[in-house]
Amino acid sequence: MEGRGKEGRRQGDRVMRRRRTEGFEVPANIYKVSEDITVNEGSNMTLSCLASGRPDPAINWRLLNPSEFSSNA
């Protein structure tokens, strides 16, 4: 016969444990970001950022100073 205890739900001789995580928030942790990079005009570049947290962090890239990327021609 199945029984219940503080440790979780019993199934036969096995105890099933579940952890409730909804409702808990964990601050974002950024642990890998692209290093400074120099590219020629018209070339492509790839930026990377790895982060964790709950809810999953949204990663957005913005150009802080567009005048640094203007053509002097």
MIDRENVO-890703 format. One line per 2 residues: number of its first residue (from 0); for each residue x, y, z of N, C-alpha, C. Coordinates in Angstrom, 1 decimal. Example, Ala and Ser with C-alpha at 12.3 -4.5 7.8 and 13.67 -1.06 7.14 Angstrom:
2
0) 13.2/-5.7/7.8/12.3/-4.5/7.8/13.2/-3.3/7.8 | 12.8/-2.2/7.1/13.7/-1.1/7.1/12.9/0.0/7.9 $
***
This chain:
73
0) 0.8/-1.2/0.0/0.0/0.0/0.0/0.9/1.2/0.0 | 0.5/2.2/-0.8/1.3/3.4/-0.9/1.0/4.3/0.3 $
2) 2.0/5.0/0.8/1.9/5.9/1.9/2.5/7.2/1.6 | 2.3/8.2/2.4/2.9/9.5/2.2/3.6/9.9/3.5 $
4) 4.7/10.6/3.3/5.5/11.1/4.5/6.0/12.5/4.1 | 6.7/13.1/5.1/7.3/14.4/4.9/8.4/14.4/3.8 $
6) 9.0/13.2/3.5/10.1/13.1/2.6/9.6/13.1/1.1 | 8.3/12.9/0.9/7.8/12.9/-0.5/6.8/11.9/-0.7 $
8) 6.5/11.6/-2.0/5.5/10.6/-2.3/6.1/9.2/-2.5 | 5.5/8.2/-1.9/6.1/6.8/-2.0/5.4/6.1/-3.2 $
10) 6.3/5.4/-3.9/5.8/4.5/-4.9/6.5/3.1/-4.7 | 5.7/2.2/-4.1/6.4/0.9/-3.8/7.4/1.2/-2.7 $
12) 8.6/0.7/-3.0/9.7/0.9/-2.0/10.6/2.2/-2.3 | 10.2/2.9/-3.4/10.9/4.1/-3.8/10.3/5.4/-3.3 $
14) 11.1/6.3/-2.9/10.5/7.6/-2.4/10.8/8.6/-3.6 | 9.7/9.3/-4.0/9.8/10.3/-5.1/9.9/11.6/-4.4 $
16) 11.0/12.4/-4.7/11.2/13.7/-4.1/11.1/14.7/-5.2 | 10.4/15.8/-5.0/10.3/16.9/-5.9/10.6/18.2/-5.2 $
18) 11.3/19.0/-6.0/11.6/20.3/-5.5/10.8/21.3/-6.2 | 10.1/22.2/-5.4/9.4/23.3/-6.1/10.3/24.5/-6.2 $
20) 10.4/24.9/-7.5/11.3/26.0/-7.7/10.5/27.2/-8.3 | 9.3/27.1/-8.7/8.6/28.2/-9.2/8.3/29.2/-8.0 $
22) 8.4/30.5/-8.4/8.2/31.5/-7.4/9.6/32.0/-6.8 | 10.6/31.2/-7.0/11.9/31.6/-6.5/12.7/32.3/-7.6 $
24) 13.3/33.5/-7.3/14.0/34.2/-8.3/15.5/34.1/-7.9 | 16.4/34.0/-8.9/17.8/34.0/-8.7/18.4/35.1/-9.6 $
26) 19.2/36.1/-9.0/19.7/37.2/-9.8/20.5/36.7/-11.0 | 20.6/37.5/-12.0/21.3/37.1/-13.2/22.8/37.1/-12.9 $
28) 23.5/36.1/-13.4/25.0/36.0/-13.3/25.6/35.9/-14.7 | 26.3/36.9/-15.1/27.0/36.9/-16.4/28.4/36.3/-16.1 $
30) 28.6/35.2/-16.8/29.9/34.5/-16.6/30.8/34.4/-17.8 | 30.4/34.8/-19.0/31.3/34.8/-20.1/30.8/35.9/-21.1 $
32) 31.7/36.8/-21.5/31.3/37.9/-22.4/32.5/38.0/-23.4 | 32.1/38.3/-24.6/33.1/38.5/-25.7/34.1/39.5/-25.3 $
34) 35.4/39.3/-25.7/36.4/40.3/-25.4/36.3/41.4/-26.4 | 37.1/42.5/-26.2/37.1/43.6/-27.1/37.5/43.1/-28.5 $
36) 36.8/43.7/-29.5/37.1/43.2/-30.9/37.2/44.4/-31.8 | 38.1/44.3/-32.8/38.2/45.4/-33.8/37.9/44.7/-35.2 $
38) 37.0/45.3/-35.9/36.6/44.8/-37.3/36.7/45.9/-38.3 | 37.0/45.5/-39.5/37.0/46.5/-40.6/35.5/46.8/-41.0 $
40) 35.3/48.0/-41.5/34.0/48.4/-42.0/33.5/47.4/-43.0 | 32.2/47.0/-42.9/31.6/46.1/-43.8/31.8/44.6/-43.4 $
42) 32.7/44.4/-42.4/32.9/43.0/-42.0/31.9/42.6/-40.9 | 31.7/41.3/-40.7/30.9/40.8/-39.7/31.6/40.5/-38.4 $
44) 30.9/40.5/-37.3/31.5/40.1/-36.1/30.5/39.3/-35.3 | 30.9/38.6/-34.3/30.0/37.8/-33.5/30.3/38.1/-32.0 $
46) 29.3/38.5/-31.3/29.4/38.7/-29.9/28.8/37.6/-29.1 | 29.3/37.2/-28.0/28.7/36.2/-27.2/28.6/36.6/-25.7 $
48) 27.6/36.1/-25.1/27.4/36.4/-23.6/26.7/35.2/-23.1 | 27.2/34.6/-22.0/26.6/33.5/-21.3/26.1/34.0/-19.9 $
50) 24.9/33.7/-19.6/24.4/34.2/-18.3/23.4/33.1/-17.8 | 23.2/33.1/-16.5/22.2/32.3/-15.8/21.4/33.1/-14.9 $
52) 20.3/32.6/-14.5/19.4/33.2/-13.5/18.0/32.7/-13.6 | 17.1/33.1/-12.8/15.7/32.7/-12.8/14.9/33.9/-12.5 $
54) 14.0/34.4/-13.4/13.8/33.8/-14.7/15.1/34.0/-15.6 | 15.1/33.2/-16.7/16.2/33.3/-17.6/16.5/34.7/-18.0 $
56) 17.7/35.2/-17.9/18.0/36.6/-18.3/17.9/36.8/-19.8 | 17.4/38.0/-20.2/17.3/38.4/-21.6/18.6/39.2/-21.8 $
58) 19.3/38.9/-22.9/20.6/39.5/-23.3/20.3/40.4/-24.5 | 20.6/41.7/-24.3/20.5/42.7/-25.4/21.8/43.4/-25.6 $
60) 22.1/43.7/-26.8/23.3/44.4/-27.2/22.9/45.8/-27.7 | 23.6/46.8/-27.3/23.4/48.2/-27.7/24.7/48.9/-28.1 $
62) 24.6/49.8/-29.0/25.8/50.6/-29.4/25.7/51.8/-28.6 | 26.7/52.0/-27.7/26.7/53.1/-26.7/27.1/54.4/-27.3 $
64) 28.0/54.4/-28.3/28.5/55.7/-28.9/28.6/55.5/-30.4 | 27.5/55.7/-31.1/27.5/55.6/-32.6/28.5/56.4/-33.3 $
66) 28.9/57.6/-32.7/29.9/58.4/-33.4/31.2/57.8/-33.6 | 31.6/56.8/-32.7/32.8/56.1/-32.9/32.9/55.2/-34.1 $
68) 31.7/55.0/-34.7/31.6/54.1/-35.8/31.3/54.8/-37.1 | 31.3/56.1/-37.1/31.0/56.9/-38.3/32.2/56.9/-39.2 $
70) 31.9/57.0/-40.5/33.0/57.1/-41.5/33.5/58.5/-41.6 | 34.8/58.6/-41.7/35.5/59.9/-41.8/35.8/60.3/-43.2 $
72) 35.1/59.6/-44.2/35.4/59.9/-45.6/34.7/61.2/-46.0 $
***
